[in-house]
C-alpha cells in the first residue's frame, strides 16, 4: 500500500525587525525559509521541496491548504519527466484542494551564487530583474558562518555594481530528514522552485542559471518550468549556450573581478580553493576566453598544467566541457595537458534495469553528499 506524507499549511511568522519567516512541520521536523524580503506561506513551496523525496520513498503527498490549478497540472509534467529520468521513482500523486491563483507580480528575480553561469545570467538580465537572490543553506551550510559572511560580501558587491538589489533567503531544507533522503543532484532544481514560490508575494518570475550537465539531472529547462504556477514562472536561463560560451561572456566583465565564486569542495578558507576540478576547469575556461588571470578570483597556487596532473580521473558527465576546452586550446602545451587529463576519465556507469537503477541511485546519493552543490552554478 502506498504511504502518504502530510504537507501542512505553512505558517507566516515575524522573528525580528524586518525579518520574515515561513515554517511548517513535515514528518515531525520543522522546515523554514527566512528573508528580509516579504515571504508568502504558499503550500506550493513545500510540495516542490518534498515531492521528489516522497516519490523516492514510494509515497504520495496530501496537502493541507489549496494550491493553484495550473501548478497542480504542471506537476504532472514534473512527475513524468522525473520518472523518465529516474524510473525507480514512484508515481507520487498529489492530493490537494484547488484555488484560483493570485495575480502574478510583474517583478523578476535571479538565483545568484556568484558562479560562472549565474554571473552570465546576472550580466545579461541586470536590466530586467529586481533582485539577485542568494540562498544560505544550499551550497554553503548554515553552520559555516565565515564562508557565508564572505559569500554575502562578494555577491552583494557584484550585484550592486550590476545595479541589481541583493537579497538572501536562509533555509534549513537541505538538512530535513525527508529531503536529504534523495540525492541533491536530483532535488536541487525543485529546491530552488520551493524558494521561488516562497517569494511569490513580490516576484512573479524567477530565473535560474542553466545547468552544464545533461539529463538525467535535477535542473534542466523542461523540468524547471514544470514547477511553475499561474503566479510564479520558473525559467532556466542560458541553456542554448555551452559552458565555455557562458564563461567567455563574463571573461572581461569588471564587476565580477576578484569575486567569481565557483568552488564547492570547501577545501580551504578561501571561497575558491583553486585546485579542485571545478576551480581548475573554470580557470581553464577563463584562460581559453582571454582571461589568463582568471579574473583575479583564485588564490595563488600551482600552475594549471601541474594542477591538472594532480586531479583525480574526471567524471564522465564532464567530458563535454573538457573536450570543449581542449578544442579551444588546441596545439598548445596547455591544450595537450587537457588531452592527457581527458584520457584519465572515469568510464560511464552502465545502467541495468530497475534494480541497477536503484543501485545507481544509492551510489549517487552517497556521491552527492560528498559533492554538495558540485556543478550547480
C-alpha positions in Angstrom: 0.0 0.0 0.0 1.3 3.5 -0.9 2.1 5.6 2.1 1.1 9.3 2.4 3.1 12.2 3.6 1.1 15.1 5.0 2.1 18.6 3.8 0.7 21.1 6.3 -0.2 24.7 5.6 2.9 26.9 6.1 2.8 29.5 8.9 3.9 33.1 8.4 6.0 34.4 11.3 7.9 37.5 12.2 11.0 36.7 14.2 12.7 40.1 14.3 12.7 43.6 12.9 12.4 43.4 9.1 12.7 39.5 9.1 10.0 37.4 7.5 9.8 33.6 8.2 7.6 30.8 6.9 7.7 27.4 8.6 6.0 24.1 8.8 6.5 20.7 10.5 6.8 17.9 8.0 7.2 14.4 9.5 8.0 15.8 12.9 10.8 18.1 11.7 10.5 21.8 11.1 11.5 23.3 7.7 11.7 27.0 7.4 12.6 29.9 5.0 13.7 33.3 6.3 14.4 36.6 4.5 14.3 40.3 4.8 12.1 40.1 1.7 8.4 39.5 2.2 7.6 35.8 2.0 4.3 34.1 1.1 3.1 31.0 3.0 2.1 29.0 0.0 1.8 25.2 0.1 3.5 25.1 -3.3 6.8 25.7 -1.6 6.5 22.6 0.4 5.1 20.5 -2.5 8.1 21.4 -4.6 10.5 20.6 -1.8 9.2 17.2 -0.8 7.6 15.7 -3.9 10.7 14.0 -5.3 11.8 12.7 -1.9 8.3 11.3 -1.4 8.4 9.6 -4.8 11.7 8.0 -3.8 10.1 6.6 -0.7 7.1 5.4 -2.7 4.7 7.9 -1.0 2.0 10.4 -2.1 1.5 13.9 -0.8 -1.6 15.0 1.0 -1.6 18.8 1.0 -3.4 20.9 3.6 -4.4 24.1 2.1 -5.3 24.9 -1.5 -2.9 25.1 -4.5 -3.3 26.7 -7.9 -4.9 24.7 -10.7 -2.0 25.4 -13.1 0.6 24.3 -10.6 -1.2 21.0 -10.0 -1.4 20.5 -13.7 2.3 21.3 -14.2 3.2 18.8 -11.5 2.0 16.0 -13.8 4.7 17.0 -16.3 7.3 17.3 -13.5 6.5 13.7 -12.3 6.5 12.3 -15.8 9.9 13.9 -16.5 11.3 12.7 -13.2 10.1 9.1 -13.8 11.6 9.2 -17.3 15.0 10.0 -15.9 14.8 8.0 -12.7 12.4 5.1 -13.3 12.7 3.8 -9.8 10.7 6.7 -8.5 7.0 6.1 -7.6 4.0 7.8 -9.2 3.9 10.4 -6.4 0.2 11.5 -6.5 -0.5 15.0 -5.0 -3.9 15.4 -3.3 -4.9 19.0 -2.8 -7.8 21.4 -2.9 -7.7 23.8 -5.9 -7.9 27.6 -5.6 -7.6 30.5 -8.0 -4.0 31.7 -8.3 -3.4 35.2 -7.1 -2.3 37.7 -9.7 1.4 37.5 -10.6 3.8 40.2 -9.7 5.4 42.0 -12.6 8.9 41.9 -11.0 11.5 39.2 -11.6 14.4 37.7 -9.7 17.5 35.7 -10.3 19.0 33.0 -8.1 22.6 34.1 -7.8 25.6 32.1 -6.4 28.5 34.1 -7.9 29.4 31.2 -10.2 30.1 31.5 -13.9 26.6 30.5 -15.1 24.6 32.7 -12.7 27.1 35.6 -13.3 26.5 35.3 -17.1 22.7 35.5 -16.3 23.2 38.5 -14.0 25.2 40.4 -16.6 22.6 39.8 -19.3 19.4 40.1 -17.2 20.6 43.0 -15.0 18.2 45.5 -16.7 15.2 43.3 -16.1 15.5 41.6 -12.7 14.8 43.4 -9.4 16.6 41.0 -7.1 19.6 38.7 -7.2 18.8 36.1 -4.5 21.4 34.0 -2.7 20.2 31.0 -0.7 22.0 30.3 2.5 21.9 26.6 3.4 22.2 25.2 -0.1 25.7 25.2 -1.5 27.1 26.6 1.8 25.8 25.0 5.0 24.1 27.2 7.6 26.7 26.5 10.2 29.6 27.7 8.0 29.3 31.3 9.2 32.7 32.5 7.9 32.1 31.3 4.4 28.5 32.6 4.4 29.7 36.0 5.5 32.4 36.1 2.9 30.0 35.0 0.2 27.5 37.7 1.1 30.2 40.3 0.8 31.4 39.1 -2.6 27.9 38.6 -4.1 26.4 41.9 -2.8 29.3 43.9 -4.2 28.9 42.3 -7.6 25.2 42.7 -7.8 25.4 46.3 -6.5 27.9 47.0 -9.3 25.5 45.5 -11.8 22.7 47.7 -10.5 20.6 44.8 -9.0 19.4 44.6 -5.4 20.9 41.8 -3.4 18.7 39.6 -1.2 19.2 36.5 1.0 16.9 33.6 1.8 18.0 31.3 4.6 16.6 27.8 4.8 17.3 24.5 6.6 15.6 22.5 3.8 18.8 20.5 3.0 19.1 19.2 6.5 15.5 18.0 6.7 15.5 14.1 7.1 12.9 13.5 4.3 14.5 15.9 1.9 18.1 14.6 2.3 17.0 11.0 1.7 17.3 11.7 -2.0 20.4 12.9 -3.9 21.0 16.7 -4.2 21.8 16.2 -7.9 18.2 15.1 -8.3 16.5 17.6 -5.9 18.3 20.9 -6.4 16.1 22.3 -9.1 13.0 21.5 -7.1 14.6 23.1 -4.0 15.1 26.3 -5.9 11.5 26.2 -7.0 10.4 25.9 -3.4 12.2 29.2 -2.6 10.8 30.8 -5.8 7.2 30.1 -4.6 8.0 31.5 -1.1 8.9 34.7 -2.9 5.7 34.8 -4.8 4.3 37.8 -2.8 6.8 40.2 -4.5 8.1 38.3 -7.6 6.3 36.7 -10.5 9.3 35.2 -12.3 12.5 33.6 -11.0 15.4 32.8 -13.3 17.9 30.2 -12.6 21.1 29.6 -14.5 21.0 26.7 -16.9 22.9 23.6 -15.8 26.1 22.5 -17.5 25.1 18.8 -17.2 22.8 16.8 -19.4 19.9 14.6 -18.3 19.2 13.0 -16.0 19.8 16.0 -13.8 17.7 17.9 -11.3 17.7 21.3 -13.1 17.1 21.3 -16.8 14.7 23.6 -18.7 11.9 21.2 -19.2 11.9 20.2 -15.5 12.5 23.7 -14.1 9.4 25.1 -16.0 7.2 22.2 -14.7 7.5 23.6 -11.1 5.8 26.9 -12.2 2.3 28.1 -11.3 0.0 30.8 -12.7 1.6 33.4 -10.3 5.2 32.2 -10.4 7.1 31.4 -13.6 10.4 29.5 -13.1 12.7 29.8 -16.1 16.1 28.3 -16.9 18.4 30.9 -18.5 21.3 30.3 -20.9 20.7 26.7 -21.9 21.2 27.4 -25.6 24.9 28.1 -24.9 27.8 25.9 -23.8 29.6 26.4 -20.5 32.6 27.8 -22.3 30.4 30.3 -24.2 28.9 31.5 -20.9 32.3 31.9 -19.3 33.5 33.8 -22.3 30.6 36.2 -21.9 31.9 37.3 -18.4 35.7 37.0 -19.0 36.0 40.8 -19.4 33.3 41.9 -17.1 34.8 44.0 -14.4 32.0 43.9 -11.8 32.9 40.2 -11.1 36.7 40.7 -10.9 38.0 39.2 -7.7 34.6 37.8 -6.8 33.8 34.9 -9.1 32.8 32.0 -6.8 32.8 28.5 -8.3 34.3 26.2 -5.6 32.1 23.6 -3.9 34.5 21.4 -2.1 35.4 23.9 0.7 38.9 22.6 0.9 40.4 25.8 2.2 39.4 29.0 4.0 39.1 30.8 0.6 35.8 30.8 -1.2 37.7 29.2 -4.2 40.3 26.6 -3.3 41.9 27.0 -6.8 42.9 23.3 -7.2 39.7 21.2 -7.2 38.3 20.0 -10.5 35.7 22.8 -10.7 38.2 25.5 -9.9 40.7 24.2 -12.5 38.1 23.7 -15.1 36.8 27.3 -14.7 40.4 28.7 -14.7 41.0 26.9 -18.0 37.7 28.2 -19.5 38.7 31.7 -18.5 42.2 31.2 -20.0 40.6 30.0 -23.2 38.3 33.0 -23.2 41.1 35.6 -23.0 41.3 36.0 -19.2 44.5 34.2 -18.2 44.4 36.0 -14.8 41.1 34.1 -14.1 39.5 37.4 -13.1 41.8 37.5 -10.0 39.3 35.2 -8.3 41.5 32.3 -7.3 44.3 32.1 -4.7 47.9 31.7 -5.8 48.8 28.0 -6.3 50.2 25.5 -8.7 50.1 26.3 -12.4 47.3 24.9 -14.5 49.5 22.1 -16.0 50.7 20.9 -12.6 47.2 21.3 -11.1 45.7 19.1 -13.9 48.3 16.3 -13.2 47.1 16.2 -9.6 43.4 15.7 -10.4 41.6 12.5 -9.9 40.2 10.9 -13.0 37.4 13.0 -14.5 33.7 12.2 -14.0 32.2 11.1 -17.3 29.4 13.8 -17.4 32.1 16.5 -17.5 33.7 15.1 -20.7 31.9 17.6 -23.0 33.2 20.6 -21.1 36.8 19.3 -21.1 36.6 18.5 -24.8 35.4 22.0 -25.5 38.4 23.4 -23.6 40.8 21.0 -25.4 39.5 22.3 -28.8 39.8 26.0 -27.7 43.4 25.4 -26.5 44.5 23.0 -29.3 48.1 22.9 -30.4 49.3 24.5 -27.1 51.1 22.9 -24.2 48.1 23.6 -22.0 45.8 22.0 -24.6 47.9 18.9 -24.7 47.8 18.6 -20.9 44.0 18.9 -21.2 44.0 16.0 -23.6 46.1 13.9 -21.2 43.6 14.8 -18.4 40.7 13.6 -20.7 42.5 10.3 -21.2 42.2 9.6 -17.5 38.4 10.0 -17.5 36.3 7.5 -15.4 34.2 5.2 -17.6 30.4 5.9 -17.6 28.3 3.9 -15.2 26.2 1.2 -17.0 22.5 1.1 -16.1 20.9 -2.3 -15.9 17.1 -2.1 -15.4 15.2 -1.1 -12.3 17.5 -3.0 -9.9 20.6 -1.5 -11.4 18.9 2.0 -11.3 18.3 1.5 -7.6 22.0 0.7 -7.1 22.9 3.7 -9.2 20.6 5.9 -7.1 22.1 4.8 -3.8 25.6 5.4 -5.2 24.6 8.8 -6.5 23.2 9.7 -3.1 26.5 8.9 -1.4 28.4 10.7 -4.1 26.2 13.8 -3.9 26.6 14.0 -0.2 30.3 14.5 -0.9 29.9 16.7 -3.9 27.4 19.1 -2.2 26.4 21.6 -4.9 29.0 20.2 -7.3 28.1 21.6 -10.7 25.1 23.6 -9.9 26.0 27.1 -10.9 
